[in-house]
């Protein structure tokens, strides 16, 4: 049985149709990359899959534990790194410290997001997503605006975390190379 089953007959903003006749499934342990030009509805698709947008024609069957990594880290700037995990996910302090160590942030739990580099903030966002061991992982261009070295580090880290936890994963990207590296298969969306 698939962890994610999607049938979107139509999604529109007023008269502007964004998605139409989109049907796919993603099994546990499988990664689906979604490629398409800007404005093609990729981020809208992820919001629907996450349950953040239910104003569409169709249906989505998703597992209970869903995590999303946005284009920006979306951290709580007034909370320390450890609290960005414990408060948001409900995991224990020990689980949060283990999640930080898993992404290379051991010993940085007392720092605020502004004290972390962009790459470290992205690692913290990944730690938050994986802390609850999601059954469905949604990634919305998580490597955008990083230099090539950091992209490689983040790809390797994400690949290792996905391999270890085996969620059904939907990964939105503009990069064919990233899609080929992380994905089991690719879905292309047109403008």
N, C-alpha and C positions, 0 to 999 in steps of 0.2 A: 504494500500500500504506500502511496506517496505521502510525504509529510506535508506537501503543499499542492493544492489543486486550484487552478485559476481559470475562470471563464469570465472575461470582460467583454460584454457585447458592445457597450458604448460608454465612454466618459467624455463629457463636454463641459465647458465653461460657457454658459449661455449658448450662443450659436456656434461657438468655436469647438469643433470636435477634436479631442486630443488622442483618444485611444478607441479602437474599434476592432471587433472580432479577434480577440486575443485569447488563446487557450493554450495552457501548458501545465505540466506537473513537474515537481522537483522532489526526488526521493531523499531520504536521510543519507548523508554522506556525499551527495551530489552538489556540484556548484554550477549554476547557470549564470553566464555572463550576459548582460543586456547591453548591446551596442546600438548607438544611433546618434544622429546629429543633435546639437543643442535645440531645445524646443520640441523634441519628438515625443515627449511624454515619459521619459525614463524615470525621473524623480516622482512624477505623479503616480506611475505604476508602483513604485516602492511605498509611497504613502498609502495606497490602496492595500497593498500586501500587508503592511504593518497594522492596518485597521485604523489609521489616522484620517482616512477619507472614505466614507461609505456612501457618497453621493455618485453612484454609477449604476449602470444596468449590468447585472451579472451576479456572480458569486465567487467567493474566495473561501476555501477551507484551509485553515492554518492550524498548526499545533498551539498548545497553550503557552509555551515559553518562547517568546520572540524577542530578539535583540536587534537594534539598528545602530549602525555607525553612519553618521551624517557626513556631508562634505566638510563641514567645520566641526571641530571636536565637541561643541555644545556642552562644555563643562560648567560647573557651578563655580564662578570665579571667587566667591567669598568663602568657599570651603576648601580645606586641604585635600590633597590627592586621595588620601585614604577615605575621607568622608564622601568624595565623589563616587566612591564604590559602595560604602556601607549605607549611606542615606538613600541613594538612588536604587540600588538593587536589593537591599535588605540582607546582604550577606554579612557574616560575622567579620570582626576585625582580623581574625586569623585567616579567613578565606580571602579577604581583601588584600592582606599582605602577600599571600601566596599568588594571587592574581597579578599584583604589581611585580613580583619577582619573575613571574612567567613571561612578562613583556619587557624585562630588562630595567625595571624601575625600583628594584629592591633598595630600601633605605631612603626613598624619596617621598614616602607617604605623608610627611609633615609639611611638604612644600605646597604652596598655592599654585594654581594653573599659570599665573603670570610669571612665576619663578621657573617655569619649565620652558624649554625650547618648543617650537612647533612640532618637531618630531616626537618629543617626549609627550606633548599633549595628545598627539595622535595615538601613541602607545597607551596612554591612560584611557582614551576612548575605547580602544580595543580591549583593554583589561576589563572595563566596565561591561562591554558587550559579552565577553566570554565568562565573566564571573559567575553567572547563574547557569552556565552550561546550556545555552539556548538550543531548542530543537529547530528553530528557524533563525537564520542570520541574514540580515539585509545590510548591504554595503553600498552606500551612495557616493561613488567617486572618493573613497577615503584617502587616496594618495595625491589628490589634486594639490597643486602649489608646493610640492616638495621637490627638492633637487634629485637628480638621478641616483645618487648614492643612497639617499634616504628612501627613495621609492624602492630600491632593491632590498634594503633592510626591512622595510615594512611589508613588502611582498613575501619575503622569506618568513617573517614572523607570522603573518596572516596564514600563509600556507601551512606552517607547522601547527598553529592553533586549530585550523579547520581539520587537519589530519588527525589530531589528537581527540577532538570532540565530536567530529562527524555530524554537524548539523546540516540540514538542507540549507543551501546558501544561494542567494540571488545577489549578484554583484554587478552594479551599474558602473560603466566606464566608457571613456572615449578612446582608450588605448587598446588596440588590437593585441599588442604584445602582452599587456596585463591580462587580458581576457584569455589568451592562449595559455598563459602560465597557470592561472588559477582555475579555469573553468573546465568542467567535463564536457560542456556543450555551450553553444552561443546562440542567442536570440537577437536578431537584428530588427530594429524598429525604424520605419521610415518617417520622414517629416510629414 
